[in-house]
Amino acid sequence: MTSSLLNEYQHLGLYLGDLHNHCNMSYGQGSLADAIQNARLQLDFASVTMHAVWPDMPLDDPKLGYLVDYHKKGFARAFENWPSYLKAIEEYNEDGRFVTFPSYEWHSIEYGDYCMYFKNGGDVPILSSRDLSKLREDASQLSTPVFLIPHHIGYKQGSRGINWKAFSNQLSPVAEIFSFHGLSESSEGAYPYLHSMGPRHEHGTAQYGWEQGNIFGIVGSTDHHNAFPGSYGVGRLGVWADSLTRDSIWDAISRRRTYALTGDRIEVEFSANGHLMGDICPPDTERWIEVAVRGGSSIDYIEILHNNRVVHRESIFPRSAERGLFKVHLELGWGEEAQDTAWDVDLQVVGGNLRQVEPRFRGHSPTTAPRDADFAYINWRQVKSDHVRFHTLTRQNPLSHTSNTEGMSLEIEGDGNTTLLATINGRKYEQPLSELMSGTRTFYLGGFVSPALCFHQAVPQSEYAHRFAFLHRAETHQRDWYYVRVRQRNDQWAWSSPIWFEKQGG
């Protein structure tokens, strides 16, 4: 749990999770046990999702026969495994340590895909109505609370993108805007859709949904298909909740106290006139907005958007520091070797204090079938207050813009004389912060194009932590909204759920 900076968040804790990912219980790779073990490496809560229903599957298109067969087999497996899956999810839930929710995915050409989440499992059924409103009606009759959360909304409606005309925030307090599919905040900008399902379409984006008057918060999830919830860089969500329990996490999502992340643990607090993200405020022409961000690396900028338009930007310029808090990211991988590279890493901080450890593990690629059957090959532990060990595997980066690296970020309190002692695959490396303050240091396990390791630049707190306030005046005759967007220099992002203001005059 992370302590907050803004008064409005003082009674809450920040928890990170992934609500949408898959394993071999339906179609996908890796066991449910592997998925849970991997989730616990770097998350506080998770749902491992079953592929289960596609009522309007294009059965008559001969060109899609392979796709139909693939889904039918996966769905049959999901129905067969559903009872044992529900039982296991309940057993994996540990309030106060790691929270789980059962879920399955409902596909639809007409309405877009939704994932259905159950607050409690028991003997809940898989509902298969073709009509979205009927699905909501049936879900509302169940004995446990239910969420219906749309995902990869940015595709064109009619191609499994969201149908905003059929959307209702009844059971859908949030929508997924980031996953391996890409980013659907808007139809332009970072992380375009590159999947075979097609490009982004404006009418499927979150910004368009808000423009239509819809009230919903946002989340990120991986949609990982190889049993690795929370895979670094593919999507996560942050939740501000009372505690790490099913009740509290569920309540926070229902209140839209959520934000979407790519990978780095970017901590975002955002309030307007004393209200938290997700709230609907009474009418007011003066809006006092406060933002506090603690990033995982150097912040490039923080933007406040009003009705989808940037009205304020805070640019964070590089600043030198001789002592204080620093973040150092150790990244492992690269090379052209055909086989996986095993890494045994021991890290110690000498002459300083290790304040926080942030694992940055990816696991197997989100959708490509792995070369082997080992899905839970990563482990880590904090041996002492200044000492961390971890084991992992890496493989060659498939493309210059697609990473298979693994790593760990350390927040260190110290000065130029503070040293990071690393023993990696039996070799010793000593990296004083004085060297890393100017830039990265890299080493190779062998010769040219052999696997490599990188100690990234030590980033001072002045570059990764920022707090500010902003007064915005607006007179509107429609409900309007604000949200926060954060970009780091390492191209990791965060987006908050909006805060709305009711229109003037009621």
Buried (B, 14 or more C-beta within 10 A) or exposed (E): EBEBBBEBBEEBBBBBBBBBBBBBBBBBBBBBBBBBBBBBBBBBBBBBBBBBBBBEBEEEEEEBEEBBEEBBEBBEBBBEBBEEBBBBBEEBBEEEEBBBBBBBBBBBBBBBBBBBBBBBBEEBEBBBBBBBEEBBBBBEEBEEBBBBBBBBBBBBBEEBBBBBEBBEBEBBBBBBBBBBBBBBBBBEEBBEBEBEBBBBBEBBBBBBBBBEEBBBBBBBBBBBBBBBBBBBBBBBBBBBBEBBBBEBBBBBBBBBBBBBBBBBBBBBBBBBBEBBBBBBBEBBEEBEBBBBBBBBBBBBBBBBBBBBEEBBEBEBEEEEBEBEBBBBBBBBBBBEBEEBBEBEBBBBBEBBEBBBBBBBBBBBBBBEEBEEEEBBBBEBEEEEEBBBBBBBBBBBBEEEEEBBBBBBBBBBBBBBEBBBBBBBEEEEBEBBBBBBBEEBBEEEBEEEEEBBBBBBBBBBBBBBBBBEEBEBEBEBEEBBBBBBBBBBBBBBBBBBBBBBBBEBEE
